[in-house]
Amino acid sequence: MTEQFFCPKRNYGEVRVKVKLTNAIDEALVSRGMLNPNMLRVCETEALVDTGAVRTVLPMSIYSS
């Protein structure tokens, strides 16, 4: 028999962190000397942390830039 614990629903706050997203293809080209480092596409933004997530979801505005 396994012991089960009851945890009443609590109102937890959101956890947000600053993230820096870098285009992986651009990074590879920069490392091979095929792209000027100034042309590397980078986006710094704030992200919501979801500890149960199995995928990363990006807003279209970040994806297309």
C-alpha positions in Angstrom: 0.0 0.0 0.0 1.4 3.4 -1.0 0.9 6.4 1.2 -0.8 9.3 -0.4 -0.6 12.9 0.6 -3.4 15.5 0.1 -2.2 18.9 -0.9 -4.9 21.5 -0.9 -4.9 23.8 -4.0 -2.7 26.8 -3.3 -2.4 30.0 -5.2 1.2 30.0 -6.4 2.8 32.8 -8.3 4.2 32.6 -11.8 7.9 32.1 -12.2 9.5 34.1 -15.0 13.1 34.2 -16.1 15.2 36.2 -18.6 16.2 34.1 -21.5 18.6 34.6 -24.4 17.5 32.8 -27.6 20.1 32.3 -30.3 19.6 30.9 -33.8 21.5 27.6 -33.8 22.3 27.7 -37.6 23.7 31.2 -37.3 25.9 30.0 -34.4 27.3 27.2 -36.5 28.0 29.5 -39.4 29.8 32.0 -37.1 31.9 29.2 -35.6 33.0 28.1 -39.1 33.8 31.7 -40.1 31.0 31.8 -42.6 28.9 34.4 -40.9 29.9 37.7 -39.3 29.2 37.5 -35.5 27.4 40.8 -35.8 24.8 39.1 -38.0 24.0 36.4 -35.4 20.3 36.5 -34.7 19.7 36.8 -30.9 16.6 37.6 -28.9 16.6 38.5 -25.2 13.2 38.3 -23.6 11.3 37.1 -20.5 9.8 33.5 -20.3 7.3 31.8 -18.2 8.7 28.6 -16.4 6.5 25.5 -16.6 8.2 22.6 -14.8 5.8 20.1 -16.4 6.4 21.2 -20.0 8.0 18.9 -22.5 8.3 21.4 -25.3 9.2 25.0 -25.8 6.7 27.3 -27.3 7.7 30.6 -28.9 5.3 33.4 -29.9 5.2 34.0 -33.6 6.6 37.5 -33.2 9.9 36.0 -31.8 9.9 33.1 -34.3 9.7 35.4 -37.3 12.3 37.9 -36.2 
